[in-house]
Amino acid sequence: MAPAFKYSSFVQLEQRLAAAQAAGEIIYPAAKDIFKAFACCALKDVKVVILGQDPYHGPGQAHGLSFSVPDGVAFPPSLSNIFKELESDLSIASPASGNLERWASQGVLLLNSILTVKAHAAGSHRQWGWEDFTDGVLKTISAQQGPVVFMLWGNYAIQKAPFIDQSKHLILTAPHPSPLSAYKGWWGSKHFSQTNKWLINQGQTAIVW
């Protein structure tokens, strides 16, 4: 990842974030959690990538892992639908906590394309420079790791498919689990069972979802 920090867009991103914070803007997640996805799942250990768009923008929700919330925080609608599909797919009951660090510790990189957001303003940091960085992460995983399962949910994530070597990796696509689009094919997508079956066929251990 190191070369990505040298991009001019990344320098501009740092400057823009600093200016926003100096102006009193509330930004999620907390600075210490912005790169938490990589702290919880090193690139060399990646078996699965679940790609989100940008962090939750409500208080206390975002903590650096796509779709995840800290212990004790109510499930946002998309996460609730993820758990409902998981229960339908693998008969795994909805958990008490929406903290997905338990997935990350098994090699699931919970990556958002955009790693920060202004409070109560979804998509507010789009085109600030995060995409250059996270697209580079996807390309690096595709080139250097594998085989890996990439779960791309929703049109935004699906647009990243060209960065992935499909001859080497498994790409699973579905509508976004948001209530606005889940009815278009999220239900019954069975990505969790498909992922485990493929990992086992590749000689890897399944994910305990």
Secondary structure, 3 states (H helix, E strand, C coil): CHHHHHCHHHHHHHHHHHHHHHCCCCEECCHHHCCHHHHHCCHHHCCEEEEECCCCCCCCCCCCCCCCCCCCCCCCHHHHHHHHHHHHHHCCCCCCCCCCHHHHCCCEEEEECCCCEECCECCCCCCCCHHHHHHHHHHHHHHHCCCCEEEEECHHHHCCHHHCCCCCCEEEEECCCCCCCHHHCCCCCCHHHHHHHHHHHCCCCCCCC
